[in-house]
Amino acid sequence: MPATSISLIQQMLRRRPVIGAPMAYGAEDGLKRGIGAFELTMLGVGSTVGTGIFFVLSQAVPEAGPGVIVSFIIAGIAAGLAAICYAELASAVPVSGSSYSYAYATLGEVVAMGVAACLLLEYGVATAAVAVGWSGYVNQLLTNLLGFQLPHALSAAPWDTNPGYVNLPAIVLIVMCALLLTRGASESAKVNAIMVLIKLGVLAMFVIIALTAFDAHQFKDFAPFGVAGIGSAAGTIFFSFIGLDAVSTAGDEVKDPQKTMPRALIAALMVVTAVYVLVALAALGTQPWQAFAGQEDAGLATILSNVTHGSWASTILCAGAVISIFTVTLVTMYGQTRILFTMGRDGLLSSRFSRVSPRTMTPVTNTVIVAIAAGTLAGFIPLDSLADMVSIGTLTAFIVVAVGVIILRVREPDLPRGFKVPGYPVTPVLSVLACGYILASLHWYTWIAFSGWVSLALIFYFVWGRHHSALNNVDAA
């Protein structure tokens, strides 16, 4: 549709109505509501409990010592503040699109476009990065079980530190996830739930075995680096909680979303925090905290090998890591396809992105595009330098959601909400401060790269998006 005669500033600040929002010309709105509370909770757990817990102890324990237990709790509280804010907006604006949709309803169109850029970056890079990590675990598992590995030429990118030709396992993982997603959202959610339960079972096995070697004397020097060390470790650990926002990308496919989405967000947060604290407590009881610094590669598997004096437990843990990364990849790909769907429906991208298969009721085109883009990144491009980009995009989205809670309370106080943030307005303000503190610790070059990416998205908005926005139909009426 052509742009209306309203000013550029008015276009940038216009908001998508919470109820009765228009759709872009040629867009569809055919997603099927088939995901229940349990499957949605498992989506949140599956996208959060990934490679982080398998590696983060080797990074965080040397910073805080046994006091890392407190660091996990602090990080969980910081993530919890954001999750609570997400829960209110998810109940008030029960649509797909996560913080993009929430920003559109509260802060305006141009901010929503910037947030969309953050989310697409977060999910796109995370999908590729965890697929690369999956490749390494598959090779390790093949070595443990069969005594051989895939050739290095087929398991490393051409421009990697130790270059190969293509990271084939990473591409295979993305293709498998894409095929599952095209079969249907509820089917994908069920498979994810089964895999998450297996993953949690493997981590429970770790806790039980590690506790057999538990020695309370390992906690004697509880905080060797004081409060500063605990705070520093909390910043490191926070990124292990990233992924909870994936729950809010499913708004259009959830049964009774105003009640289900808040419950799933809070339940996923509680499960993730409990798992992390138990794993950290069990691991710290098996060895001196100083020993964690030398376990960057093996992590939890090394601890199990030391406790059992064999390789069977570490092999099972490795298999759990393979399953763990599969669920993360599945959910991040799912989230990205639904954000593209919502943007297509709103007219900020081509309406083709909002079309769904009449048979499976899923956006097949989006899934294919995401798979090609993520597969190319994972198969051919080293991603080490992009890791912080995931964090900066997520934290920016968290801040927007917290601010959105305050704005929507002021502008639409009578809007039906299935959940309200406790301690308002202190809770959303604390969420902004906690995320801002962590953002301030990121490297300057991450900010430059992030600014360049968002600038490209805004250029696209000014050149194309604002002229095709579905809200033009409202402005012209």
DAWO-V666963 format. One record per residue. RES is the residue in one small letter. OMEGA is omega in whole degrees, 0 to 359 (* if undefined). Layout:
res=RES omega=OMEGA
res=RES omega=OMEGA
This chain:
res=m omega=180
res=p omega=178
res=a omega=180
res=t omega=183
res=s omega=179
res=i omega=185
res=s omega=179
res=l omega=180
res=i omega=178
res=q omega=176
res=q omega=183
res=m omega=187
res=l omega=181
res=r omega=186
res=r omega=177
res=r omega=179
res=p omega=179
res=v omega=181
res=i omega=175
res=g omega=180
res=a omega=179
res=p omega=175
res=m omega=178
res=a omega=178
res=y omega=180
res=g omega=181
res=a omega=178
res=e omega=180
res=d omega=192
res=g omega=178
res=l omega=186
res=k omega=179
res=r omega=183
res=g omega=183
res=i omega=179
res=g omega=185
res=a omega=182
res=f omega=180
res=e omega=180
res=l omega=176
res=t omega=179
res=m omega=173
res=l omega=179
res=g omega=178
res=v omega=183
res=g omega=181
res=s omega=184
res=t omega=180
res=v omega=181
res=g omega=182
res=t omega=186
res=g omega=184
res=i omega=179
res=f omega=184
res=f omega=194
res=v omega=181
res=l omega=180
res=s omega=178
res=q omega=188
res=a omega=183
res=v omega=178
res=p omega=179
res=e omega=188
res=a omega=186
res=g omega=179
res=p omega=177
res=g omega=177
res=v omega=175
res=i omega=178
res=v omega=179
res=s omega=178
res=f omega=180
res=i omega=179
res=i omega=179
res=a omega=178
res=g omega=178
res=i omega=179
res=a omega=177
res=a omega=180
res=g omega=177
res=l omega=178
res=a omega=181
res=a omega=179
res=i omega=177
res=c omega=176
res=y omega=183
res=a omega=179
res=e omega=182
res=l omega=178
res=a omega=179
res=s omega=181
res=a omega=181
res=v omega=189
res=p omega=178
res=v omega=175
res=s omega=176
res=g omega=175
res=s omega=186
res=s omega=173
res=y omega=181
res=s omega=180
res=y omega=177
res=a omega=180
res=y omega=182
res=a omega=186
res=t omega=188
res=l omega=176
res=g omega=191
res=e omega=184
res=v omega=176
res=v omega=178
res=a omega=179
res=m omega=178
res=g omega=178
res=v omega=177
res=a omega=177
res=a omega=178
res=c omega=184
res=l omega=180
res=l omega=176
res=l omega=181
res=e omega=184
res=y omega=181
res=g omega=181
res=v omega=180
res=a omega=179
res=t omega=181
res=a omega=184
res=a omega=181
res=v omega=175
res=a omega=176
res=v omega=177
res=g omega=178
res=w omega=179
res=s omega=180
res=g omega=179
res=y omega=178
res=v omega=178
res=n omega=180
res=q omega=180
res=l omega=178
res=l omega=179
res=t omega=182
res=n omega=186
res=l omega=189
res=l omega=177
res=g omega=175
res=f omega=178
res=q omega=171
res=l omega=177
res=p omega=181
res=h omega=181
res=a omega=182
res=l omega=180
res=s omega=177
res=a omega=180
res=a omega=182
res=p omega=183
res=w omega=178
res=d omega=178
res=t omega=174
res=n omega=195
res=p omega=171
res=g omega=177
res=y omega=182
res=v omega=176
res=n omega=188
res=l omega=179
res=p omega=179
res=a omega=179
res=i omega=179
res=v omega=179
res=l omega=182
res=i omega=178
res=v omega=179
res=m omega=179
res=c omega=180
res=a omega=179
res=l omega=179
res=l omega=181
res=l omega=180
res=t omega=180
res=r omega=178
res=g omega=183
res=a omega=182
res=s omega=177
res=e omega=178
res=s omega=180
res=a omega=179
res=k omega=178
res=v omega=179
res=n omega=181
res=a omega=179
res=i omega=181
res=m omega=179
res=v omega=178
res=l omega=176
res=i omega=179
res=k omega=179
res=l omega=176
res=g omega=178
res=v omega=179
res=l omega=175
res=a omega=176
res=m omega=178
res=f omega=182
res=v omega=182
res=i omega=181
res=i omega=181
res=a omega=181
res=l omega=177
res=t omega=178
res=a omega=186
res=f omega=179
res=d omega=184
res=a omega=180
res=h omega=178
res=q omega=182
res=f omega=186
res=k omega=178
res=d omega=195
res=f omega=183
res=a omega=185
res=p omega=181
res=f omega=173
res=g omega=182
res=v omega=182
res=a omega=179
res=g omega=179
res=i omega=179
res=g omega=179
res=s omega=179
res=a omega=178
res=a omega=177
res=g omega=177
res=t omega=185
res=i omega=184
res=f omega=185
res=f omega=173
res=s omega=179
res=f omega=180
res=i omega=181
res=g omega=179
res=l omega=182
res=d omega=179
res=a omega=178
res=v omega=186
res=s omega=175
res=t omega=186
res=a omega=189
res=g omega=183
res=d omega=184
res=e omega=183
res=v omega=174
res=k omega=179
res=d omega=190
res=p omega=183
res=q omega=176
res=k omega=187
res=t omega=186
res=m omega=176
res=p omega=180
res=r omega=181
res=a omega=179
res=l omega=182
res=i omega=180
res=a omega=179
res=a omega=178
res=l omega=181
res=m omega=179
res=v omega=183
res=v omega=181
res=t omega=180
res=a omega=180
res=v omega=182
res=y omega=182
res=v omega=180
res=l omega=179
res=v omega=180
res=a omega=180
res=l omega=180
res=a omega=181
res=a omega=182
res=l omega=181
res=g omega=185
res=t omega=187
res=q omega=176
res=p omega=183
res=w omega=179
res=q omega=184
res=a omega=183
res=f omega=183
res=a omega=182
res=g omega=186
res=q omega=183
res=e omega=186
res=d omega=187
res=a omega=177
res=g omega=184
res=l omega=180
res=a omega=178
res=t omega=179
res=i omega=180
res=l omega=178
res=s omega=180
res=n omega=182
res=v omega=185
res=t omega=184
res=h omega=178
res=g omega=185
res=s omega=186
res=w omega=182
res=a omega=180
res=s omega=177
res=t omega=177
res=i omega=179
res=l omega=179
res=c omega=176
res=a omega=176
res=g omega=178
res=a omega=178
res=v omega=178
res=i omega=181
res=s omega=183
res=i omega=176
res=f omega=182
res=t omega=178
res=v omega=180
res=t omega=180
res=l omega=185
res=v omega=179
res=t omega=175
res=m omega=177
res=y omega=182
res=g omega=181
res=q omega=180
res=t omega=181
res=r omega=174
res=i omega=176
res=l omega=178
res=f omega=183
res=t omega=178
res=m omega=176
res=g omega=178
res=r omega=180
res=d omega=179
res=g omega=179
res=l omega=166
res=l omega=178
res=s omega=180
res=s omega=177
res=r omega=181
res=f omega=182
res=s omega=183
res=r omega=183
res=v omega=177
res=s omega=179
res=p omega=182
res=r omega=184
res=t omega=182
res=m omega=177
res=t omega=178
res=p omega=186
res=v omega=181
res=t omega=178
res=n omega=181
res=t omega=179
res=v omega=180
res=i omega=180
res=v omega=180
res=a omega=180
res=i omega=182
res=a omega=181
res=a omega=178
res=g omega=177
res=t omega=178
res=l omega=184
res=a omega=186
res=g omega=191
res=f omega=187
res=i omega=176
res=p omega=189
res=l omega=184
res=d omega=184
res=s omega=182
res=l omega=186
res=a omega=181
res=d omega=179
res=m omega=176
res=v omega=183
res=s omega=184
res=i omega=177
res=g omega=181
res=t omega=182
res=l omega=176
res=t omega=177
res=a omega=178
res=f omega=181
res=i omega=180
res=v omega=180
res=v omega=180
res=a omega=177
res=v omega=180
res=g omega=178
res=v omega=181
res=i omega=183
res=i omega=182
res=l omega=176
res=r omega=182
res=v omega=186
res=r omega=183
res=e omega=184
res=p omega=183
res=d omega=180
res=l omega=180
res=p omega=180
res=r omega=177
res=g omega=181
res=f omega=177
res=k omega=179
res=v omega=175
res=p omega=178
res=g omega=178
res=y omega=2
res=p omega=183
res=v omega=184
res=t omega=179
res=p omega=178
res=v omega=177
res=l omega=178
res=s omega=178
res=v omega=182
res=l omega=181
res=a omega=180
res=c omega=178
res=g omega=178
res=y omega=181
res=i omega=177
res=l omega=183
res=a omega=182
res=s omega=182
res=l omega=183
res=h omega=182
res=w omega=182
res=y omega=174
res=t omega=178
res=w omega=180
res=i omega=179
res=a omega=180
res=f omega=179
res=s omega=178
res=g omega=180
res=w omega=180
res=v omega=178
res=s omega=177
res=l omega=179
res=a omega=180
res=l omega=175
res=i omega=177
res=f omega=179
res=y omega=183
res=f omega=183
res=v omega=188
res=w omega=190
res=g omega=185
res=r omega=180
res=h omega=184
res=h omega=181
res=s omega=178
res=a omega=179
res=l omega=174
res=n omega=179
res=n omega=178
res=v omega=181
res=d omega=184
res=a omega=183
res=a omega=*
